[in-house]
Amino acid sequence: MAFKCYSRLELGSLWTISLECVGQLLIAAIVSELEALSTPTTPPVRKTPQRAPLPPELPCTDIRHDPENAYCACGSELRRIGEQVSDKLDYTPGVFTVERHIRGKWACDECEALTQSPMRAQVIDKGILTSGLLAQVMIAKNSDPLPL
């Protein structure tokens, strides 16, 4: 939007802007704010960090964690409704292996209770290292003169 702003000299060195110019400036400011609001701004897309899966060529051992008792406290039989799988990287001298921990989810049809074996304590929370691999890294770092 093009506009002309006329000003005049009053009282020596003071410049004052005429009322028409102030009105045009206000209209131009309002129009520019409305244009800025009308253009849709897309929020930045945040990518969730994802851990790369362990290589499939590593030897894998399945460790199942099921409840000791197949019956609920109410006396009815438990029914398997799913499982939770977590992979851990282990090291025995010369061989990397994958430990796949499978924890079954069991439900009771009578009392609608959900049962699952508790998660084992881990050396590093939410980590994939087992104590064997962590011990090997610490020994290699501290006793052998190897960089990390």
Buried (B, 14 or more C-beta within 10 A) or exposed (E): EEEEEEEEEEEEEEEEEEEEBEEBEEEEEEEEEEEEEEEEEEEEEEEEEEEEEBEEEEEEEEEEBBBEEEEBEEEEEBEEEEBEEBBBBBBEEEEBBBBBBEBBBBBBEEEEBEBBBEEEEBEEEEEBBBEBBBEBBEEEEEEEEEEE
